[in-house]
Amino acid sequence: MLTQKTIDIVKSTAPVIAAAGPVVTQHFYQRMFDHNPELKDVFNMSHQQGPDKNTPSSQQQALFNAVCAYANNIDNLAVLLPAVEKIAQKHTSFLITADQYQIVGHHLLATIDELLAPGQEVLDAWGEAYGVLANIFINREEEIYQESDAKIGGWRGTREFVVTSKQSDSELITSFTFSPTDGGQVATYKPGQYLGIYINADELANQEIRQYSLSSAPNNNHYRISVKRETQGTVSNYLHDKINVGDKIKLVAPAGDFFLDVNPQTPVTLISAGVGLTPMLAMLETLTQHQAPVNWLHATENGQQHAYKDHVKTLANQHSHISALTWYNAPTSGDRQAEDYDYQGLIELDKIATQISDPEMHFYCCGPVGFMQFIAKQLIELGVTSDRIHYECFGPHKVL
């Protein structure tokens, strides 16, 4: 429990740290990696590069935002619990330990001291505050580790799997199916959650850890992910080019706070763009036995980039409660409207307002941040309340 004196000091000095934000975060990461280079095997180093040397990267900005949010709400931590859960779930995919929290705290305080020289009383207050926050994360993450380990087919740490299928789904997206080499079952998961993948290869400077959404309904035998090849994507290109059927790979148990959570009578609309369809596929396959209407709304560039087109169409044809609509931003000459896609351009929800007007309907969204902001704005204008809008951002989290 923090003393009132500590709370007052942290809140009064938070604006000073906020004003020095980019300098603080860049100094912190550089210091930490200089003193503890082993953490380069944990952090996504691709996220450490900003657009220029004076601008923090997305990962650095995410840390800075989290520190500021904590300081500003240090006397009302309940409002931070959703963010804590999101971060804690992600940390378990990185197998973060209590010792690593101590390392981060040491370098954070050293950074504040070296750049701002606030005095020992302020450093002690921030150290106490950091300790409370670290313990919240450590305790929640330990609960998640134990929950994963206790499941049928569950485990803690990494587990070896073999690639049993590799399938090209579009010019950019390839799906991989993994089965455990020990022949056992795999832990179930909630549709929308992701899988942690560990890549160690001679051609990579560091161990690379990534999370990819599970793209099929839960089962007891295998996992499937669908990965978009990113131009500068270290791991996505490695998976596309180097990983083949029969190869072995280390996985961490499914996690994530974005997942389908509705009762059988709740109508659902799934909205995605590009590779954002991956968690939606797991949801859609799960909803084939749903008792209420289900809408599948997907946007992509054209038919060449349209993954799982036939699969989604088949599910919609087989289940009368499922409706599927697709938008192509720039159809090719070979793309046929009403057969390959339904609308051209961006998703305009007012065109299908009657189809999504049920006041009980819940909306699940995934795609680029700009796309989801565009969709969220339209939903709010249509009168959808925020508690019925659920979303996932790939990469450092942003609020829509």
C-alpha positions in Angstrom: 0.0 0.0 0.0 1.4 3.3 -1.0 1.6 6.2 1.5 -0.1 9.4 0.8 3.3 11.1 0.7 4.5 8.8 -2.0 1.3 9.3 -4.0 1.6 13.1 -3.8 5.3 13.1 -4.9 4.6 10.8 -7.9 1.6 12.8 -9.0 3.4 16.1 -8.6 6.5 15.0 -10.5 4.7 13.1 -13.3 4.3 16.2 -15.5 8.1 16.7 -15.4 8.7 13.2 -16.6 5.9 13.5 -19.2 7.5 16.7 -20.6 10.8 14.8 -21.1 9.0 11.7 -22.5 10.9 10.9 -25.7 14.3 11.5 -24.2 13.4 9.5 -21.1 12.2 6.4 -23.0 15.0 6.4 -25.5 17.6 6.8 -22.8 15.9 4.0 -20.7 15.9 1.4 -23.5 19.5 2.3 -24.6 20.7 2.0 -21.0 18.9 -1.2 -20.4 20.1 -3.0 -23.5 23.7 -1.7 -22.9 23.7 -3.2 -19.4 21.5 -6.2 -19.9 22.0 -7.2 -23.6 20.3 -10.6 -22.8 17.0 -8.8 -22.9 17.4 -8.3 -26.6 16.3 -12.0 -26.8 13.0 -11.0 -25.1 12.1 -7.6 -26.6 11.0 -7.2 -30.2 14.0 -5.2 -31.4 12.2 -4.3 -34.6 9.9 -2.1 -32.4 12.9 -0.2 -31.0 13.4 1.8 -34.2 11.5 5.1 -34.5 10.9 7.0 -37.7 14.0 9.1 -36.8 16.5 9.4 -34.0 14.5 12.1 -32.2 11.2 10.2 -32.3 10.5 7.2 -30.0 9.5 4.0 -31.5 6.0 2.5 -31.1 7.2 0.2 -28.3 9.0 3.1 -26.5 5.9 5.2 -26.8 3.8 2.4 -25.4 6.0 2.2 -22.3 5.9 6.0 -21.9 2.1 6.0 -22.1 1.9 3.2 -19.5 4.2 5.0 -17.1 2.2 8.3 -17.4 -1.1 6.5 -17.1 0.1 4.8 -13.9 1.4 8.0 -12.4 -1.8 10.0 -13.2 -4.0 7.3 -11.7 -1.8 6.1 -8.9 -4.5 6.9 -6.4 -7.2 5.1 -8.4 -5.5 2.0 -9.8 -8.9 0.3 -10.5 -9.2 2.3 -13.8 -5.9 0.7 -15.0 -7.0 -2.9 -14.6 -8.1 -3.5 -18.2 -4.7 -2.2 -19.4 -2.9 -4.3 -16.8 -4.7 -7.4 -18.0 -3.8 -6.7 -21.6 -0.1 -6.2 -20.8 0.0 -9.2 -18.4 -1.4 -11.5 -21.0 1.2 -10.3 -23.5 4.0 -10.7 -21.0 3.2 -14.3 -20.4 3.9 -15.0 -24.1 7.4 -13.5 -23.4 7.8 -15.6 -20.3 8.5 -12.5 -18.3 9.9 -13.2 -14.8 10.0 -11.3 -11.5 13.8 -10.8 -11.9 13.2 -9.0 -15.2 10.9 -6.6 -13.5 13.7 -5.7 -11.1 16.0 -5.0 -14.0 13.5 -2.8 -15.7 12.8 -0.9 -12.4 16.5 -0.4 -11.8 17.1 1.2 -15.2 13.9 3.3 -15.1 15.0 4.9 -11.8 18.5 5.3 -13.0 17.2 7.0 -16.2 15.1 9.4 -14.1 18.1 10.2 -11.9 20.6 10.7 -14.8 18.3 12.9 -16.9 16.3 14.8 -14.3 18.3 14.6 -11.1 15.1 15.0 -9.0 16.7 14.1 -5.6 16.6 11.0 -3.4 13.1 11.6 -2.0 11.6 11.6 -5.5 13.6 8.6 -6.5 12.5 6.7 -3.4 8.8 7.6 -4.1 9.0 6.4 -7.7 10.9 3.3 -6.6 8.1 2.5 -4.1 5.4 3.2 -6.7 7.2 1.0 -9.3 7.5 -1.8 -6.8 3.7 -1.8 -6.2 3.0 -1.9 -9.9 5.5 -4.6 -10.6 4.0 -6.8 -7.9 0.5 -6.4 -9.5 1.9 -7.6 -12.8 4.1 -10.4 -11.2 1.1 -11.8 -9.3 -1.3 -11.6 -12.2 1.2 -13.2 -14.6 1.9 -16.0 -12.2 -1.9 -16.7 -12.1 -1.9 -16.9 -15.9 1.1 -19.2 -16.0 -0.6 -21.5 -13.5 -3.9 -21.4 -15.3 -2.3 -22.4 -18.6 -0.3 -25.2 -16.9 -3.4 -26.6 -15.2 -5.4 -27.0 -18.4 -5.8 -30.4 -20.1 -3.0 -30.3 -22.7 -1.6 -27.1 -21.0 2.0 -26.3 -20.2 4.3 -23.6 -18.8 7.3 -22.2 -20.6 8.0 -23.4 -24.2 6.8 -26.6 -25.7 8.1 -28.2 -28.9 5.7 -28.5 -31.9 6.1 -29.7 -35.5 4.7 -28.0 -38.6 2.1 -30.4 -40.0 0.7 -28.1 -42.7 1.8 -25.0 -44.6 -0.8 -23.4 -46.9 -0.7 -20.2 -49.0 -4.0 -18.4 -48.5 -3.3 -15.3 -50.6 -0.3 -13.6 -52.1 0.6 -12.3 -48.7 -0.9 -14.7 -46.1 0.3 -18.2 -45.3 -1.2 -20.5 -42.7 0.8 -22.9 -40.5 -0.6 -25.8 -38.4 1.4 -27.1 -35.4 1.0 -30.3 -33.5 3.0 -31.2 -30.3 5.9 -33.5 -30.8 5.2 -35.3 -27.6 1.9 -36.6 -29.0 -0.2 -35.1 -26.3 -3.3 -32.8 -26.4 -3.1 -29.1 -26.8 -4.6 -26.6 -24.4 -7.9 -25.1 -25.5 -8.2 -21.3 -25.9 -10.8 -18.6 -26.4 -11.4 -17.6 -30.0 -9.5 -14.4 -30.6 -6.5 -15.2 -28.5 -2.9 -15.6 -29.8 0.0 -18.0 -29.7 3.6 -17.2 -28.7 6.3 -18.3 -31.2 10.0 -18.5 -30.4 12.5 -18.4 -33.3 16.2 -19.1 -32.8 18.2 -19.2 -36.0 21.8 -18.6 -37.0 20.8 -15.9 -39.5 19.0 -13.9 -36.8 20.9 -11.6 -34.4 18.7 -12.4 -31.5 16.0 -14.8 -30.4 12.8 -13.5 -31.8 9.4 -13.8 -30.0 6.1 -13.0 -31.7 2.4 -13.5 -31.0 0.1 -14.5 -33.8 -3.6 -14.9 -33.6 -5.0 -18.4 -33.7 -7.1 -18.6 -36.9 -9.2 -21.6 -36.3 -11.8 -22.7 -33.7 -10.3 -24.4 -30.6 -9.6 -28.2 -30.8 -7.6 -30.6 -28.7 -5.0 -31.6 -31.4 -3.3 -28.7 -33.1 -3.0 -24.9 -33.5 -3.3 -22.9 -36.7 -2.0 -19.4 -37.3 -2.2 -17.3 -40.5 0.7 -14.9 -41.0 1.0 -11.9 -43.3 4.4 -11.4 -45.0 5.5 -7.9 -43.9 8.1 -6.1 -46.1 10.4 -5.5 -43.1 9.0 -8.3 -41.0 11.9 -10.3 -39.6 9.8 -13.2 -38.3 7.0 -13.2 -40.9 9.6 -13.5 -43.7 11.4 -16.2 -41.8 8.2 -18.2 -41.4 7.3 -17.7 -45.1 10.7 -18.5 -46.5 12.3 -20.9 -44.0 9.7 -22.9 -42.1 8.2 -25.9 -43.8 6.2 -29.0 -43.0 8.3 -31.3 -40.7 10.2 -28.4 -39.0 10.1 -28.1 -35.3 9.3 -24.9 -33.4 8.9 -23.8 -29.8 5.5 -22.4 -28.7 4.1 -20.8 -25.6 0.5 -21.5 -24.5 -2.3 -19.3 -25.9 -3.0 -16.0 -24.2 -4.7 -12.7 -24.8 -7.5 -10.5 -23.4 -9.3 -10.1 -26.8 -11.7 -13.0 -27.2 -15.3 -13.9 -28.1 -17.4 -13.6 -25.0 -21.2 -13.7 -25.8 -24.1 -15.8 -24.8 -25.8 -18.0 -27.5 -28.6 -15.5 -28.0 -26.4 -12.4 -28.6 -26.1 -11.2 -32.2 -22.5 -10.7 -33.3 -20.8 -8.7 -36.1 -17.1 -9.5 -36.9 -15.3 -6.7 -38.7 -11.8 -7.0 -40.1 -9.3 -5.7 -42.7 -6.4 -7.5 -44.2 -4.7 -10.0 -41.9 -7.0 -8.8 -39.1 -9.3 -11.6 -40.2 -7.2 -14.1 -38.3 -8.8 -13.9 -34.9 -12.2 -13.4 -36.6 -11.8 -16.7 -38.4 -11.5 -18.5 -35.0 -14.6 -16.6 -33.8 -16.6 -17.3 -37.0 -15.8 -21.1 -36.9 -16.9 -21.1 -33.3 -20.1 -19.3 -34.1 -21.3 -21.8 -36.7 -23.6 -23.2 -34.0 -24.7 -19.8 -32.6 -28.4 -19.2 -32.0 -28.4 -15.5 -33.1 -27.4 -13.7 -36.4 -23.7 -13.4 -37.2 -22.3 -10.9 -39.7 -18.9 -11.3 -41.3 -17.6 -7.9 -42.7 -14.2 -8.0 -44.3 -12.2 -5.4 -46.2 -9.1 -6.2 -48.3 -7.3 -4.7 -51.3 -8.4 -7.2 -54.0 -8.9 -10.8 -54.8 -5.2 -11.6 -54.8 -5.0 -10.5 -51.2 -8.3 -12.0 -50.1 -7.5 -14.9 -47.8 -10.0 -17.6 -46.8 -12.6 -16.4 -49.3 -14.0 -19.8 -50.2 -13.9 -21.0 -46.6 -16.0 -18.1 -45.3 -18.4 -18.4 -48.3 -18.9 -22.1 -47.5 -19.6 -21.4 -43.8 -22.1 -18.7 -44.8 -23.8 -21.1 -47.3 -24.0 -23.9 -44.8 -25.3 -21.9 -41.9 -28.3 -19.6 -42.5 -27.6 -17.4 -39.5 -24.3 -16.3 -41.0 -24.1 -13.4 -43.5 -20.8 -12.6 -45.2 -20.0 -9.3 -47.0 -16.7 -8.2 -48.5 -15.2 -4.9 -49.6 -12.4 -4.7 -52.2 -10.6 -1.3 -52.1 -9.1 -1.7 -55.6 -10.5 -4.7 -57.5 -8.4 -6.2 -60.3 -9.8 -6.8 -63.7 -10.3 -10.4 -62.8 -12.4 -9.6 -59.7 -16.1 -10.0 -60.1 -18.6 -8.0 -58.0 -21.4 -10.0 -56.4 -19.2 -13.2 -56.8 -15.8 -12.3 -55.4 -16.8 -9.2 -53.4 -19.9 -7.2 -52.6 -18.8 -3.5 -52.4 -15.9 -1.5 -53.7 -14.0 1.0 -51.6 -14.0 1.3 -47.8 -16.5 -0.2 -45.5 -19.5 2.1 -45.1 -21.6 0.8 -42.3 -24.6 3.1 -43.1 -25.2 1.0 -46.2 -26.0 -2.0 -44.1 -27.3 -0.2 -41.1 -30.5 -2.2 -40.8 -28.4 -5.4 -40.7 -26.4 -4.3 -37.7 -29.1 -2.3 -35.9 -29.9 -4.8 -33.2 -29.4 -2.9 -29.8 -28.1 -6.2 -28.3 -25.5 -6.8 -31.1 -21.8 -7.0 -30.1 -19.0 -5.9 -32.5 -15.5 -7.5 -32.7 -13.0 -5.6 -34.8 -9.4 -6.3 -35.9 -7.1 -4.6 -38.4 -4.8 -1.6 -38.8 -5.3 1.1 -36.2 -6.5 3.6 -38.8 -9.1 1.2 -40.0 -10.4 0.4 -36.6 -10.7 4.1 -35.7 -12.6 4.6 -38.9 -15.0 1.7 -38.0 -15.4 2.7 -34.3 -16.4 6.2 -35.4 -19.1 4.8 -37.7 -20.4 2.5 -35.0 -20.6 5.2 -32.4 -22.4 7.5 -35.0 -24.9 4.6 -35.5 -25.6 4.6 -31.8 -23.5 1.6 -30.7 -22.4 1.9 -27.1 -18.7 1.5 -26.3 -19.3 -1.6 -24.1 -20.5 -3.5 -27.3 -17.3 -2.7 -29.3 -14.4 -5.0 -28.8 -11.1 -4.7 -30.6 -7.5 -6.0 -31.0 -4.5 -4.0 -32.2 -1.5 -5.8 -33.7 1.7 -4.4 -32.1 1.8 -1.9 -29.2 -1.7 -1.3 -28.0 -3.6 1.9 -28.9 -7.0 3.1 -27.7 -9.6 3.7 -30.4 
